[in-house]
């Protein structure tokens, strides 16, 4: 079974879909972070060095966003952005 087929089956269940949709902000942030790192041509180890931490910390940061098990602090995300020579923008959007 392919990933897309499994995803389609899982998301056909209302409770699974609701949980998946609730994680959209984390998935969006993770996509933005990974894209910025890719565009900068930097590895997790290089980001970690620029943040003044170790590579496993960056791995945990990126994986925590995909798992939804932990929400990193804004300070940590700002350090990640600064390591990429970026800044963090946050906005609230009315539903």
SULSUL-V886574 format. One line per field, one symbol per residue. psi: psi as a letter, one per 20 degrees, with the letter a starting at -180 (. if undefined). burial: # if it has 16 or more other ideal C-beta (glycine too) atoms within 10 Angstrom, else .. Layout:
# SULSUL-V886574
psi->???
burial->???
This chain:
# SULSUL-V886574
psi->prghggggggiipggggggghhjggghgggggghgggghikqrhhgggghikaqghhhgggghhhhhjipoqqhgghhggghhjlrqpppqppp.
burial->.........................#..##..#..##....#.#.###.##.#...##.###.##......#...##.###.##.#.........
